[in-house]
Amino acid sequence: MAVSGPAEIAVGECGKVGKRPMPRRLYRFHCLGGGDAVFDLNGRWLSSSREVRQQADRVAIDLMAGGGSQDWTAWIVDVRDAAGRSVLMRAFTLVKVACE
């Protein structure tokens, strides 16, 4: 078995071996529940599925923080790509709120 020398190993950004950065894509984060909806008309440019999930959680937390004592158990964040295809549906009940 041959061992690669250092010159044969491709190193990308931030020391990630063999991985290219994912292109940034536009996502919209709509909130739906209880017969109401809050639509994201601007969207957000993100480059990974982890960033999309984290942004969905932030959107849910921001809406819950501004909504008083509303019952959020039926609410979801419906994430759509620029073409309108569903990318992620995240229930507000799955969002972990950090207490300070």
LOGU-293771 format. One record per residue: x, z, y of N, C-alpha, C in turn; chain; residue in three letters; residue number from 1. Coordinates in nm, 3 decimals. Atoms other than C-alpha are relative to their C-alpha. Layout:
! LOGU-293771
+---------+---------+---------+---------+---------+---------+---------+---------+---------+-------+-----+-----+
:      nx :      nz :      ny :     cax :     caz :     cay :      cx :      cz :      cy : chain : res :   n :
+---------+---------+---------+---------+---------+---------+---------+---------+---------+-------+-----+-----+
:       X :       Z :       Y :       X :       Z :       Y :       X :       Z :       Y :     A : ala : NUM :
...
+---------+---------+---------+---------+---------+---------+---------+---------+---------+-------+-----+-----+
***
This chain:
! LOGU-293771
+---------+---------+---------+---------+---------+---------+---------+---------+---------+-------+-----+-----+
:      nx :      nz :      ny :     cax :     caz :     cay :      cx :      cz :      cy : chain : res :   n :
+---------+---------+---------+---------+---------+---------+---------+---------+---------+-------+-----+-----+
:   0.085 :   0.000 :  -0.116 :   0.000 :   0.000 :   0.000 :   0.090 :   0.000 :   0.124 :     A : met :   1 :
:  -0.079 :   0.010 :  -0.123 :   0.138 :  -0.100 :   0.340 :  -0.058 :   0.092 :   0.107 :     A : ala :   2 :
:   0.042 :  -0.087 :  -0.109 :   0.125 :   0.138 :   0.632 :   0.022 :  -0.074 :   0.131 :     A : val :   3 :
:  -0.011 :   0.068 :  -0.129 :   0.056 :  -0.003 :   0.977 :   0.096 :   0.074 :   0.091 :     A : ser :   4 :
:  -0.087 :  -0.059 :  -0.101 :   0.316 :   0.054 :   1.240 :  -0.077 :   0.020 :   0.129 :     A : gly :   5 :
:   0.071 :  -0.029 :  -0.124 :   0.223 :   0.178 :   1.586 :  -0.037 :  -0.126 :   0.079 :     A : pro :   6 :
:   0.028 :   0.122 :  -0.076 :   0.237 :  -0.176 :   1.726 :  -0.124 :  -0.072 :  -0.054 :     A : ala :   7 :
:   0.113 :   0.070 :   0.062 :  -0.040 :  -0.288 :   1.487 :  -0.133 :   0.070 :   0.023 :     A : glu :   8 :
:   0.123 :  -0.074 :  -0.022 :  -0.296 :  -0.027 :   1.593 :  -0.051 :  -0.029 :   0.141 :     A : ile :   9 :
:   0.059 :   0.030 :  -0.131 :  -0.529 :  -0.137 :   1.872 :  -0.065 :   0.126 :   0.056 :     A : ala :  10 :
:   0.058 :  -0.119 :  -0.064 :  -0.610 :   0.147 :   2.108 :  -0.076 :  -0.045 :   0.123 :     A : val :  11 :
:   0.085 :   0.037 :  -0.114 :  -0.899 :   0.107 :   2.350 :   0.000 :   0.107 :   0.106 :     A : gly :  12 :
:   0.016 :  -0.097 :  -0.108 :  -1.021 :   0.311 :   2.645 :   0.003 :   0.143 :  -0.051 :     A : glu :  13 :
:  -0.002 :  -0.144 :   0.029 :  -0.956 :   0.686 :   2.639 :   0.051 :   0.031 :  -0.139 :     A : cys :  14 :
:  -0.058 :  -0.028 :   0.129 :  -0.761 :   0.663 :   2.315 :  -0.091 :  -0.027 :  -0.118 :     A : gly :  15 :
:   0.091 :   0.031 :   0.110 :  -1.054 :   0.537 :   2.107 :   0.056 :  -0.120 :  -0.076 :     A : lys :  16 :
:  -0.061 :   0.105 :   0.081 :  -0.912 :   0.330 :   1.823 :  -0.106 :  -0.100 :  -0.042 :     A : val :  17 :
:   0.084 :   0.108 :   0.047 :  -1.079 :  -0.005 :   1.768 :  -0.142 :  -0.004 :   0.053 :     A : gly :  18 :
:   0.137 :   0.000 :  -0.052 :  -1.393 :   0.068 :   1.972 :  -0.002 :  -0.056 :   0.140 :     A : lys :  19 :
:   0.019 :   0.053 :  -0.135 :  -1.508 :  -0.131 :   2.270 :  -0.113 :   0.077 :   0.067 :     A : arg :  20 :
:   0.110 :  -0.068 :  -0.067 :  -1.725 :   0.031 :   2.536 :  -0.128 :  -0.083 :  -0.011 :     A : pro :  21 :
:   0.129 :   0.065 :   0.009 :  -2.093 :  -0.049 :   2.497 :  -0.040 :  -0.050 :   0.139 :     A : met :  22 :
:   0.040 :   0.048 :  -0.132 :  -2.231 :  -0.267 :   2.778 :  -0.112 :   0.086 :   0.058 :     A : pro :  23 :
:   0.105 :  -0.077 :  -0.067 :  -2.450 :  -0.093 :   3.034 :  -0.128 :  -0.082 :  -0.002 :     A : arg :  24 :
:   0.130 :   0.064 :   0.006 :  -2.818 :  -0.172 :   2.994 :  -0.100 :   0.080 :   0.081 :     A : arg :  25 :
:   0.104 :  -0.064 :  -0.078 :  -3.125 :  -0.096 :   3.201 :  -0.107 :   0.058 :  -0.091 :     A : leu :  26 :
:   0.106 :  -0.068 :   0.075 :  -3.371 :   0.156 :   3.058 :  -0.097 :   0.064 :   0.098 :     A : tyr :  27 :
:   0.102 :  -0.067 :  -0.080 :  -3.698 :   0.287 :   3.199 :  -0.057 :   0.116 :  -0.080 :     A : arg :  28 :
:   0.040 :  -0.124 :   0.063 :  -3.818 :   0.639 :   3.124 :  -0.140 :   0.038 :   0.046 :     A : phe :  29 :
:   0.139 :  -0.029 :  -0.033 :  -4.199 :   0.659 :   3.129 :  -0.045 :   0.128 :  -0.069 :     A : his :  30 :
:   0.053 :  -0.124 :   0.057 :  -4.374 :   0.994 :   3.072 :  -0.150 :  -0.015 :  -0.020 :     A : cys :  31 :
:   0.141 :   0.018 :   0.034 :  -4.711 :   0.989 :   2.897 :  -0.052 :   0.124 :  -0.070 :     A : leu :  32 :
:   0.060 :  -0.112 :   0.070 :  -4.948 :   1.263 :   2.790 :  -0.127 :   0.049 :   0.065 :     A : gly :  33 :
:   0.123 :  -0.059 :  -0.049 :  -5.291 :   1.417 :   2.821 :  -0.082 :  -0.094 :   0.087 :     A : gly :  34 :
:   0.074 :   0.096 :  -0.081 :  -5.438 :   1.097 :   2.965 :   0.066 :  -0.034 :   0.132 :     A : gly :  35 :
:  -0.074 :   0.027 :  -0.124 :  -5.183 :   1.095 :   3.250 :   0.129 :  -0.075 :  -0.032 :     A : asp :  36 :
:  -0.126 :   0.072 :   0.017 :  -4.869 :   0.890 :   3.303 :   0.081 :   0.005 :   0.129 :     A : ala :  37 :
:  -0.094 :   0.012 :  -0.111 :  -4.563 :   0.887 :   3.526 :   0.093 :  -0.115 :  -0.039 :     A : val :  38 :
:  -0.077 :   0.119 :   0.034 :  -4.398 :   0.544 :   3.530 :   0.130 :  -0.006 :   0.079 :     A : phe :  39 :
:  -0.132 :   0.018 :  -0.060 :  -4.030 :   0.482 :   3.600 :   0.012 :  -0.146 :   0.043 :     A : asp :  40 :
:  -0.004 :   0.137 :  -0.051 :  -4.026 :   0.173 :   3.822 :   0.142 :  -0.049 :   0.024 :     A : leu :  41 :
:  -0.138 :   0.039 :  -0.031 :  -3.651 :   0.176 :   3.894 :   0.088 :  -0.012 :  -0.123 :     A : asn :  42 :
:  -0.085 :   0.001 :   0.118 :  -3.491 :   0.256 :   3.561 :   0.138 :   0.057 :   0.027 :     A : gly :  43 :
:  -0.135 :  -0.056 :  -0.010 :  -3.137 :   0.367 :   3.493 :   0.091 :  -0.081 :  -0.091 :     A : arg :  44 :
:  -0.099 :   0.076 :   0.077 :  -2.827 :   0.180 :   3.374 :   0.083 :   0.096 :  -0.083 :     A : trp :  45 :
:  -0.073 :  -0.087 :   0.091 :  -2.674 :   0.348 :   3.067 :   0.070 :  -0.083 :  -0.106 :     A : leu :  46 :
:  -0.080 :   0.078 :   0.095 :  -2.425 :   0.248 :   2.801 :   0.007 :   0.056 :  -0.142 :     A : ser :  47 :
:  -0.002 :  -0.049 :   0.138 :  -2.495 :   0.455 :   2.490 :  -0.134 :   0.064 :  -0.036 :     A : ser :  48 :
:   0.125 :  -0.062 :   0.044 :  -2.782 :   0.586 :   2.282 :   0.001 :   0.150 :   0.031 :     A : ser :  49 :
:  -0.009 :  -0.142 :  -0.037 :  -2.656 :   0.939 :   2.350 :  -0.038 :   0.021 :   0.146 :     A : arg :  50 :
:   0.037 :  -0.009 :  -0.140 :  -2.684 :   0.881 :   2.725 :  -0.149 :  -0.020 :   0.020 :     A : glu :  51 :
:   0.144 :   0.025 :  -0.009 :  -3.037 :   0.745 :   2.676 :  -0.077 :   0.126 :  -0.037 :     A : val :  52 :
:   0.068 :  -0.122 :   0.041 :  -3.145 :   1.058 :   2.487 :   0.018 :   0.112 :   0.101 :     A : arg :  53 :
:  -0.026 :  -0.105 :  -0.100 :  -2.980 :   1.289 :   2.739 :  -0.081 :  -0.024 :   0.126 :     A : gln :  54 :
:   0.078 :   0.031 :  -0.118 :  -3.151 :   1.108 :   3.026 :  -0.149 :   0.025 :  -0.025 :     A : gln :  55 :
:   0.140 :  -0.028 :   0.035 :  -3.488 :   1.129 :   2.846 :  -0.027 :   0.150 :   0.011 :     A : ala :  56 :
:   0.015 :  -0.145 :  -0.010 :  -3.438 :   1.506 :   2.819 :  -0.002 :   0.046 :   0.147 :     A : asp :  57 :
:  -0.003 :  -0.036 :  -0.143 :  -3.348 :   1.531 :   3.191 :  -0.130 :  -0.037 :   0.070 :     A : arg :  58 :
:   0.126 :   0.045 :  -0.060 :  -3.658 :   1.332 :   3.288 :  -0.112 :   0.097 :  -0.037 :     A : val :  59 :
:   0.103 :  -0.095 :   0.044 :  -3.879 :   1.563 :   3.080 :   0.016 :   0.134 :   0.070 :     A : ala :  60 :
:  -0.026 :  -0.129 :  -0.064 :  -3.716 :   1.877 :   3.222 :  -0.039 :  -0.005 :   0.147 :     A : ile :  61 :
:   0.035 :   0.014 :  -0.142 :  -3.753 :   1.750 :   3.580 :  -0.151 :  -0.002 :   0.021 :     A : asp :  62 :
:   0.146 :   0.006 :  -0.014 :  -4.121 :   1.670 :   3.530 :  -0.063 :   0.136 :  -0.029 :     A : leu :  63 :
:   0.056 :  -0.132 :   0.033 :  -4.192 :   2.005 :   3.364 :   0.030 :   0.101 :   0.112 :     A : met :  64 :
:  -0.037 :  -0.094 :  -0.106 :  -4.008 :   2.191 :   3.643 :  -0.089 :  -0.017 :   0.123 :     A : ala :  65 :
:   0.083 :   0.025 :  -0.117 :  -4.226 :   2.029 :   3.908 :  -0.149 :   0.005 :  -0.026 :     A : gly :  66 :
:   0.141 :   0.009 :   0.036 :  -4.555 :   2.048 :   3.720 :  -0.074 :   0.131 :  -0.017 :     A : gly :  67 :
:   0.069 :  -0.128 :   0.011 :  -4.639 :   2.417 :   3.732 :  -0.022 :   0.042 :  -0.144 :     A : gly :  68 :
:   0.029 :  -0.054 :   0.133 :  -4.810 :   2.564 :   3.428 :  -0.075 :  -0.098 :  -0.089 :     A : ser :  69 :
:   0.061 :   0.107 :   0.081 :  -4.924 :   2.232 :   3.278 :   0.035 :   0.019 :  -0.148 :     A : gln :  70 :
:  -0.027 :   0.000 :   0.144 :  -4.953 :   2.212 :   2.898 :   0.074 :  -0.130 :  -0.034 :     A : asp :  71 :
:  -0.084 :   0.117 :   0.023 :  -4.670 :   1.975 :   2.804 :   0.008 :  -0.040 :  -0.148 :     A : trp :  72 :
:  -0.016 :   0.024 :   0.144 :  -4.719 :   1.976 :   2.424 :  -0.040 :  -0.142 :  -0.043 :     A : thr :  73 :
:   0.042 :   0.137 :   0.037 :  -4.886 :   1.631 :   2.419 :   0.082 :  -0.107 :   0.070 :     A : ala :  74 :
:  -0.075 :   0.095 :  -0.080 :  -4.633 :   1.468 :   2.651 :   0.122 :  -0.055 :  -0.076 :     A : trp :  75 :
:  -0.120 :   0.065 :   0.054 :  -4.358 :   1.221 :   2.551 :   0.070 :  -0.076 :   0.111 :     A : ile :  76 :
:  -0.074 :   0.095 :  -0.083 :  -4.086 :   1.025 :   2.725 :   0.010 :  -0.127 :  -0.084 :     A : val :  77 :
:  -0.002 :   0.130 :   0.067 :  -4.128 :   0.660 :   2.627 :   0.106 :  -0.085 :   0.069 :     A : asp :  78 :
:  -0.112 :   0.073 :  -0.058 :  -3.797 :   0.483 :   2.687 :  -0.012 :  -0.147 :  -0.039 :     A : val :  79 :
:   0.011 :   0.145 :   0.020 :  -3.811 :   0.104 :   2.728 :   0.123 :  -0.070 :   0.054 :     A : arg :  80 :
:  -0.111 :   0.080 :  -0.052 :  -3.537 :  -0.154 :   2.767 :  -0.052 :  -0.096 :   0.107 :     A : asp :  81 :
:   0.037 :   0.090 :  -0.110 :  -3.539 :  -0.421 :   3.040 :  -0.106 :  -0.101 :  -0.041 :     A : ala :  82 :
:   0.100 :   0.095 :   0.050 :  -3.753 :  -0.649 :   2.820 :  -0.132 :   0.068 :  -0.034 :     A : ala :  83 :
:   0.123 :  -0.074 :   0.028 :  -4.013 :  -0.375 :   2.774 :  -0.014 :   0.048 :  -0.144 :     A : gly :  84 :
:   0.004 :  -0.044 :   0.140 :  -3.926 :  -0.301 :   2.410 :   0.027 :   0.151 :  -0.007 :     A : arg :  85 :
:  -0.018 :  -0.143 :   0.020 :  -3.952 :   0.059 :   2.293 :   0.137 :   0.029 :  -0.061 :     A : ser :  86 :
:  -0.133 :  -0.037 :   0.046 :  -3.610 :   0.218 :   2.246 :  -0.001 :   0.141 :  -0.059 :     A : val :  87 :
:   0.004 :  -0.140 :   0.043 :  -3.693 :   0.588 :   2.206 :  -0.129 :   0.063 :   0.049 :     A : leu :  88 :
:   0.112 :  -0.083 :  -0.041 :  -3.993 :   0.818 :   2.211 :   0.043 :   0.143 :  -0.026 :     A : met :  89 :
:  -0.050 :  -0.138 :   0.010 :  -3.899 :   1.179 :   2.279 :  -0.108 :   0.096 :   0.045 :     A : arg :  90 :
:   0.102 :  -0.098 :  -0.033 :  -4.155 :   1.458 :   2.268 :   0.058 :   0.107 :   0.091 :     A : ala :  91 :
:  -0.044 :  -0.107 :  -0.089 :  -4.130 :   1.712 :   2.547 :   0.030 :   0.127 :  -0.079 :     A : phe :  92 :
:  -0.021 :  -0.122 :   0.080 :  -4.150 :   1.983 :   2.278 :   0.137 :   0.002 :  -0.068 :     A : thr :  93 :
:  -0.133 :   0.005 :   0.060 :  -3.812 :   1.866 :   2.141 :   0.111 :   0.029 :   0.101 :     A : leu :  94 :
:  -0.099 :  -0.019 :  -0.107 :  -3.637 :   1.913 :   2.476 :   0.038 :   0.146 :   0.007 :     A : val :  95 :
:  -0.052 :  -0.136 :  -0.010 :  -3.418 :   2.221 :   2.488 :   0.030 :   0.031 :   0.146 :     A : lys :  96 :
:  -0.021 :  -0.040 :  -0.139 :  -3.433 :   2.394 :   2.826 :   0.097 :   0.116 :   0.002 :     A : val :  97 :
:  -0.100 :  -0.106 :  -0.009 :  -3.126 :   2.598 :   2.909 :  -0.046 :   0.104 :   0.102 :     A : ala :  98 :
:   0.033 :  -0.109 :  -0.091 :  -3.197 :   2.937 :   3.063 :   0.127 :   0.047 :   0.069 :     A : cys :  99 :
:  -0.119 :  -0.046 :  -0.073 :  -2.961 :   3.056 :   3.333 :  -0.013 :   0.143 :   0.037 :     A : glu : 100 :
+---------+---------+---------+---------+---------+---------+---------+---------+---------+-------+-----+-----+
***
